[in-house]
């Protein structure tokens, strides 16, 4: 899922540049008969009000597009937008908290800066970065982290215990092997081992399984979408 992240001051032209990039990529994808779709994710698509502002390891080709603009010019554009712009106080707070991307940072590279009065976008370079470039190798230290949700651990313990209990009852009633067993919380049927499996073995396997999942499962939920995706933030 190649990802293009657009970043810049509020009212710095991110929407305009997003539409320009989308137009170019759409035409190029059609010309090369690539069955990929482009999704734009922004405040509007997520139904996030600009009033909400009052209160990153990607295993995919990606790049960052920075819409460079002087604060005074961005404020002028924000005023022109009237009701679609940010409140002056919110605008100033967003600008004061904003950190410009830095290409030396891995998560900000490759970085493409588009100045507000640039007539064209770096189209070919963007294409190379998100379509032709291979995704970086996964980094376990960033993509996997120990889970901390007590609900998750509780449900995992509960589900694995139900499976063990069902297995023990199945083995007790039909002996080793026996009839196919329906796994609890599933419609899948499995055939048990042809030998007797002791309760201590099952408990050891369960402990190993739970420990592995606690250390290698992330609780963040993502909806996978065909690529590329453009996401922009202030």
C-alpha positions, 0 to 999 in steps of 0.5 A, a space after each residue: 500500500 504505497 503511501 504519500 504523506 502531505 504535510 505543511 502549515 494549515 492552508 498551505 495548499 495541501 488539498 491543491 497539491 493532493 489533487 494535482 498528484 492524484 490527477 497525475 498518478 491516475 493518468 499514469 496508472 491508466 496508461 500503464 494498465 495498472 489496476 491500482 486505485 488512489 484513496 485520499 484520506 483527509 479531515 473531510 473524508 474522516 468527517 473531522 471538524 476543524 474545530 477538533 483542533 481546539 481541544 509513524 513504521 510503514 512496511 510500504 513504499 512511501 514518501 513525504 510531500 511538504 507544502 512550503 509556504 511563509 506563515 503570512 501567506 498561509 494566513 492570507 490563504 486561510 482568511 480567503 477560505 472564510 468559513 472553510 478556514 481555521 479559526 485565527 486562534 486555532 491557526 496560530 496554535 497549529 503553526 506554533 506546534 508544527 514541526 517541519 519534516 527532516 529528510 535525515 529522518 527515515 520516516 520523512 524520507 524521501 522528502 519532496 518540498 513543493 513551494 507554494 508558487 511552484 507551477 508543477 509537482 515533481 511528478 516523475 520523482 513521486 512515481 519512482 518513489 511510490 510505484 517503482 521503489 520496493 518497500 523497506 524491509 520490516 523492522 520488528 522493533 517498530 512493527 511489533 510491540 508487546 500488547 498492553 490491553 488487558 481485554 486482549 490478554 483476557 480474551 486470549 487466555 479465555 479462548 485458549 483455555 476453551 480450546 484446551 478444555 474442548 480438546 481434553 473432553 474430546 480426547 477423553 470421550 473418543 480417545 487419541 485421534 477419534 472424531 474430528 473436533 470443532 475448534 471453539 469460536 470457529 467452524 473449523 474442524 481438526 483431527 486430534 493427534 493419534 497419541 494421548 496428549 497430556 494436560 501438562 503438554 497442553 498447558 505448556 503449549 498454551 503458555 508459549 502461544 500466549 507469550 508469543 502473541 503478547 510480544 508479537 501482536 499489535 492492537 492497532 487496527 488498519 483497513 487495508 486498501 488498494 494503493 496508493 494512498 494519500 494522507 495529509 495532515 497539518 
